[in-house]
Amino acid sequence: MATMQEVAERAGVTKQTVSNVVSGRGRVSTATAARVQAAIDELGYVPNLVARSLATGATMTVALVVPSVANPFYSEVVEEVENALREQGYHLLLGTTRQDAGRARELLTSLAGRSVDALLIAGDHDLEDHLALLADARFPVALCAWENDIPHTLPVVTIDYDNGGFLAGRHLRELGHERIAVVAEMPHHAPRVEGARRAFARDGLTIPDEAIFVSDPSRPEHEFEVAEQVFDSSLRLTAVFATRDVLALRILEAARLRGLAVPGDISIVGFDDIAEVGSAHPPLTTVAIPTRSMARQSVELLLRSVADSMRPDNTMSLLRPRLIVRSSTGPAPRAAD
């Protein structure tokens, strides 16, 4: 294995210059940095991360906590966080709470005393009650994809979920729908539901409580059960708004099994814009959220704090969703009036 000294000799520089190039610290001219990088590539030099950590106090590792990687939304967050970290020479340490409060507490307790350079927490499932465990953490902490009870003690990069629900509701109202169901993970998705209700209220209409169907996120098999409950109800529905695309796909499946035409008999709107919805039959109208922008902004915020050796300001960045209209929504059928 090549050593730093060998890289320095090949590039005609000092070991300190090689160290500066590898760590991204210190001032090195562009030409010299290119020469050092060429020597690194030629020799196949791999930095000793343990030695670097002991010398600088930096681990070049950022921890990320998510509820689950089975959820396509969070898997996209993980992917983009890792992309952004790798571009800056950092590594990712991933933990999942699996939407279990006890597991979440153990995970945050462990991370609070661990040697990482920063921590990003994505999603507020079972975590809001445990943030106090990080009060004495020796590294910067930030939150993203936070939906309910946004804390003022930590920086947050998140989505305007209420506006996303409003976009979905307004779209269905513009198509003439008056009786819709909402399928949601409650209370986590309450802002999305309230946004849809707000859109209907503008026209003097309500989405009653009996039209809100609750999905249990800890039981994936419950998703289709809830979809069937929607169509088994006595409500004369013309549309369904699902607060996750995965739920919308289950509703589409249940409608197909019952011989209902989409959107002729029932319109369906999802939320997230995961890859699968564009190739569904028919392709699903959905509220797209800037997942990758959110993840990247969160990483940039943390790495600036690491570079400045200070905690980030307790600011909040609210990113705007947008409606993508596809073939799963159409005018409310007259026969339902």
C-alpha positions as CSV (number, residue, x, y, z in Angstrom):
1,M,0.0,0.0,0.0
2,A,1.4,3.4,-1.0
3,T,2.2,5.9,1.8
4,M,1.7,9.6,2.0
5,Q,5.5,10.1,1.8
6,E,5.6,8.2,-1.5
7,V,2.8,10.4,-2.9
8,A,4.7,13.5,-1.8
9,E,7.9,12.3,-3.5
10,R,6.0,11.5,-6.7
11,A,4.3,14.9,-6.8
12,G,7.4,16.8,-5.7
13,V,5.8,18.3,-2.6
14,T,5.9,17.9,1.1
15,K,3.8,15.5,3.2
16,Q,1.9,18.4,4.6
17,T,0.8,19.5,1.2
18,V,-0.5,16.0,0.4
19,S,-2.3,16.1,3.8
20,N,-3.8,19.4,2.9
21,V,-5.1,18.1,-0.4
22,V,-6.5,14.9,1.1
23,S,-8.2,16.8,4.0
24,G,-9.3,19.8,1.9
25,R,-7.7,22.1,4.5
26,G,-5.1,24.7,4.0
27,R,-4.2,26.6,0.9
28,V,-2.9,24.6,-2.1
29,S,-2.8,26.0,-5.7
30,T,-4.9,24.4,-8.3
31,A,-1.9,23.2,-10.2
32,T,-0.2,21.6,-7.1
33,A,-3.5,20.0,-6.0
34,A,-3.9,18.5,-9.5
35,R,-0.3,17.1,-9.4
36,V,-0.9,15.6,-5.9
37,Q,-4.2,14.0,-7.1
38,A,-2.5,12.5,-10.1
39,A,0.2,11.0,-7.8
40,I,-2.6,9.6,-5.6
41,D,-4.3,8.0,-8.5
42,E,-1.1,6.6,-10.0
43,L,0.0,5.0,-6.7
44,G,-3.5,4.0,-5.5
45,Y,-3.0,5.8,-2.2
46,V,-5.7,5.3,0.3
47,P,-5.7,7.8,3.3
48,N,-5.5,6.2,6.8
49,L,-8.8,7.5,8.1
50,V,-8.1,6.4,11.7
51,A,-4.9,8.3,11.8
52,R,-6.5,11.3,10.3
53,S,-9.2,11.2,12.9
54,L,-6.8,11.0,15.7
55,A,-4.7,13.8,14.4
56,T,-7.5,16.3,13.5
57,G,-10.4,15.2,15.6
58,A,-12.5,14.8,12.5
59,T,-14.0,11.5,11.5
60,M,-15.2,12.6,8.0
61,T,-18.4,10.8,8.9
62,V,-22.0,12.2,9.1
63,A,-24.8,10.2,10.7
64,L,-28.3,10.0,9.2
65,V,-31.3,8.8,11.0
66,V,-34.5,7.8,9.0
67,P,-37.6,5.9,10.0
68,S,-37.1,3.2,7.3
69,V,-35.3,2.6,4.0
70,A,-38.3,0.5,2.8
71,N,-40.2,3.7,2.3
72,P,-39.2,5.0,-1.2
73,F,-39.2,8.6,0.0
74,Y,-36.6,7.9,2.7
75,S,-34.5,5.7,0.4
76,E,-34.3,8.7,-1.9
77,V,-33.3,10.9,1.0
78,V,-30.5,8.4,2.0
79,E,-29.3,8.2,-1.6
80,E,-29.0,12.0,-2.1
81,V,-27.4,12.6,1.4
82,E,-24.8,10.0,0.5
83,N,-24.2,11.6,-2.9
84,A,-23.7,15.0,-1.3
85,L,-21.4,13.7,1.4
86,R,-19.2,11.6,-1.0
87,E,-18.7,14.7,-3.2
88,Q,-17.1,16.4,-0.1
89,G,-15.1,13.3,0.9
90,Y,-17.4,12.3,3.8
91,H,-18.9,9.0,4.7
92,L,-22.4,8.1,5.8
93,L,-23.4,6.3,9.0
94,L,-27.0,5.3,8.7
95,G,-29.5,4.4,11.4
96,T,-33.2,3.5,11.2
97,T,-35.8,3.9,14.0
98,R,-38.3,1.5,12.2
99,Q,-40.9,3.8,13.7
100,D,-40.3,2.4,17.2
101,A,-40.1,4.9,20.0
102,G,-37.8,2.8,22.1
103,R,-35.5,2.1,19.2
104,A,-35.4,5.8,18.4
105,R,-34.4,6.7,21.9
106,E,-31.6,4.1,22.0
107,L,-30.3,5.2,18.6
108,L,-30.1,8.9,19.5
109,T,-28.6,8.1,22.9
110,S,-25.9,6.1,21.1
111,L,-25.2,8.7,18.5
112,A,-25.0,11.5,21.1
113,G,-21.8,10.0,22.5
114,R,-20.4,8.7,19.2
115,S,-17.5,10.2,17.2
116,V,-19.2,11.6,14.1
117,D,-18.8,15.1,12.6
118,A,-22.5,15.9,12.3
119,L,-26.0,14.3,12.5
120,L,-29.0,14.7,10.2
121,I,-32.4,13.4,11.3
122,A,-35.0,12.9,8.6
123,G,-38.6,12.6,9.5
124,D,-40.3,13.1,12.8
125,H,-41.7,9.6,13.4
126,D,-41.2,8.9,17.2
127,L,-38.3,11.3,17.4
128,E,-39.6,14.7,18.6
129,D,-39.8,13.6,22.2
130,H,-36.2,12.5,22.2
131,L,-34.4,15.5,20.7
132,A,-33.4,16.7,24.2
133,L,-30.9,13.7,24.2
134,L,-28.8,15.6,21.7
135,A,-28.6,18.8,23.8
136,D,-25.0,18.1,24.8
137,A,-23.9,16.6,21.5
138,R,-20.4,17.7,20.5
139,F,-21.4,18.0,16.8
140,P,-23.9,20.0,14.8
141,V,-27.4,18.5,14.4
142,A,-30.0,19.4,11.8
143,L,-33.5,18.1,10.9
144,C,-35.2,17.5,7.5
145,A,-38.5,16.3,6.3
146,W,-40.0,17.4,9.6
147,E,-43.8,17.7,9.4
148,N,-45.4,18.2,12.8
149,D,-44.5,20.4,15.8
150,I,-41.3,21.8,14.2
151,P,-38.9,22.6,17.0
152,H,-37.1,25.9,17.4
153,T,-34.0,24.5,19.0
154,L,-32.4,23.0,15.8
155,P,-32.1,24.1,12.2
156,V,-34.8,22.5,9.9
157,V,-34.9,22.0,6.1
158,T,-38.4,20.7,5.3
159,I,-41.3,20.8,2.9
160,D,-44.5,22.9,3.0
161,Y,-46.7,19.9,3.5
162,D,-49.8,21.9,4.2
163,N,-49.4,23.6,0.8
164,G,-48.9,20.2,-0.8
165,G,-52.3,19.0,0.6
166,F,-53.9,22.3,-0.6
167,L,-52.6,21.7,-4.1
168,A,-54.1,18.3,-4.2
169,G,-57.4,19.5,-2.9
170,R,-57.6,22.5,-5.2
171,H,-56.9,20.3,-8.2
172,L,-59.8,18.1,-7.3
173,R,-62.1,21.1,-6.7
174,E,-61.2,22.5,-10.1
175,L,-62.3,19.3,-11.6
176,G,-65.6,19.6,-9.9
177,H,-65.2,17.0,-7.2
178,E,-67.2,17.6,-4.0
179,R,-67.1,14.2,-2.2
180,I,-63.6,12.8,-1.7
181,A,-61.9,10.5,0.7
182,V,-58.4,11.1,2.2
183,V,-56.2,8.2,3.1
184,A,-53.4,9.3,5.5
185,E,-50.9,8.2,8.1
186,M,-52.3,10.0,11.1
187,P,-51.4,12.1,13.0
188,H,-48.1,12.3,11.1
189,H,-49.7,13.5,7.9
190,A,-52.1,15.9,9.5
191,P,-50.7,19.0,7.7
192,R,-51.4,17.4,4.3
193,V,-55.0,16.5,5.3
194,E,-55.6,20.1,6.7
195,G,-54.2,21.5,3.4
196,A,-56.8,19.5,1.4
197,R,-59.5,20.6,3.8
198,R,-58.5,24.2,3.4
199,A,-58.9,23.9,-0.4
200,F,-62.4,22.6,0.0
201,A,-63.3,25.2,2.6
202,R,-62.6,28.0,0.2
203,D,-65.6,26.8,-1.8
204,G,-67.8,26.3,1.4
205,L,-67.3,22.5,1.3
206,T,-66.0,20.1,4.0
207,I,-64.1,16.9,4.1
208,P,-65.8,15.2,7.0
209,D,-64.0,13.0,9.6
210,E,-65.7,9.9,8.3
211,A,-64.0,10.5,4.9
212,I,-60.5,10.4,6.5
213,F,-59.2,6.8,6.4
214,V,-56.1,6.1,8.6
215,S,-53.3,3.9,7.4
216,D,-51.0,2.2,9.9
217,P,-47.3,2.8,8.7
218,S,-46.0,0.0,10.8
219,R,-48.1,-2.5,8.9
220,P,-47.5,-2.5,5.2
221,E,-50.2,-5.1,4.6
222,H,-52.7,-2.5,6.1
223,E,-52.3,-0.3,3.0
224,F,-54.5,-2.4,0.8
225,E,-56.9,-3.1,3.7
226,V,-57.5,0.7,4.0
227,A,-57.9,1.0,0.2
228,E,-60.7,-1.6,0.4
229,Q,-62.3,0.2,3.3
230,V,-62.6,3.3,1.1
231,F,-64.6,1.5,-1.5
232,D,-66.6,-0.4,1.1
233,S,-67.8,2.8,2.7
234,S,-71.3,4.2,2.1
235,L,-69.7,7.5,0.9
236,R,-70.6,8.3,-2.7
237,L,-67.0,9.3,-3.6
238,T,-65.7,10.6,-6.8
239,A,-62.1,11.0,-5.8
240,V,-59.4,9.9,-3.3
241,F,-56.4,11.9,-2.1
242,A,-53.7,9.7,-0.6
243,T,-51.0,11.3,1.4
244,R,-48.3,8.9,0.1
245,D,-47.9,7.6,-3.4
246,V,-47.6,4.0,-2.1
247,L,-51.1,4.4,-0.6
248,A,-52.4,5.9,-3.9
249,L,-51.0,2.9,-5.8
250,R,-53.0,0.5,-3.4
251,I,-56.1,2.6,-4.0
252,L,-55.6,2.3,-7.8
253,E,-55.2,-1.5,-7.4
254,A,-58.4,-1.8,-5.3
255,A,-60.3,0.3,-7.8
256,R,-59.1,-1.9,-10.7
257,L,-60.2,-5.1,-8.8
258,R,-63.7,-3.6,-8.4
259,G,-64.0,-2.8,-12.0
260,L,-63.9,1.0,-11.5
261,A,-62.5,3.2,-14.2
262,V,-59.8,5.6,-13.3
263,P,-60.5,8.5,-13.7
264,G,-63.9,7.8,-15.3
265,D,-65.4,6.5,-12.0
266,I,-62.9,7.6,-9.5
267,S,-60.0,10.1,-9.6
268,I,-56.8,9.4,-7.5
269,V,-54.1,11.9,-6.3
270,G,-50.9,10.8,-4.6
271,F,-48.1,12.6,-2.7
272,D,-44.3,12.3,-3.1
273,D,-43.9,11.6,-6.9
274,I,-41.9,8.3,-6.4
275,A,-40.6,6.7,-9.6
276,E,-43.4,4.0,-9.7
277,V,-46.3,6.5,-10.2
278,G,-45.2,7.6,-13.6
279,S,-45.4,4.1,-15.0
280,A,-48.7,3.1,-13.2
281,H,-51.8,2.4,-15.3
282,P,-52.9,5.0,-15.6
283,P,-50.0,7.3,-14.5
284,L,-50.8,8.9,-11.2
285,T,-51.4,12.6,-10.6
286,T,-49.3,13.5,-7.5
287,V,-47.8,16.3,-5.4
288,A,-44.1,16.3,-6.1
289,I,-41.8,17.4,-3.4
290,P,-38.1,18.4,-3.8
291,T,-36.7,15.5,-1.9
292,R,-33.2,15.6,-3.3
293,S,-32.9,19.4,-2.9
294,M,-34.0,19.1,0.7
295,A,-31.5,16.4,1.4
296,R,-28.7,18.3,-0.3
297,Q,-29.4,21.6,1.4
298,S,-29.4,19.8,4.8
299,V,-26.0,18.3,4.1
300,E,-24.6,21.7,2.9
301,L,-25.9,23.3,6.1
302,L,-24.2,20.7,8.3
303,L,-20.9,20.7,6.5
304,R,-20.7,24.5,6.6
305,S,-21.0,24.2,10.4
306,V,-18.3,21.6,10.5
307,A,-16.0,23.7,8.5
308,D,-16.6,26.7,10.7
309,S,-16.4,24.7,13.9
310,M,-19.7,26.1,15.2
311,R,-23.3,25.0,15.6
312,P,-25.7,26.0,12.8
313,D,-28.2,28.8,13.4
314,N,-31.7,27.6,14.3
315,T,-33.2,28.6,11.0
316,M,-36.0,26.9,9.0
317,S,-36.0,26.4,5.2
318,L,-39.5,25.6,3.8
319,L,-39.4,24.1,0.3
320,R,-42.4,24.3,-2.0
321,P,-44.1,21.3,-3.6
322,R,-45.7,21.3,-7.0
323,L,-48.6,19.4,-8.5
324,I,-47.9,17.0,-11.4
325,V,-51.1,16.2,-13.3
326,R,-51.2,12.9,-15.0
327,S,-54.0,10.6,-16.2
328,S,-55.5,9.4,-12.9
329,T,-57.6,12.5,-12.4
330,G,-60.5,13.8,-14.4
331,P,-63.8,15.7,-14.1
332,A,-66.2,14.5,-11.4
333,P,-68.6,12.0,-13.0
334,R,-72.1,13.4,-13.4
335,A,-73.7,10.1,-12.4
336,A,-72.5,10.6,-8.8
337,D,-74.4,13.9,-8.4
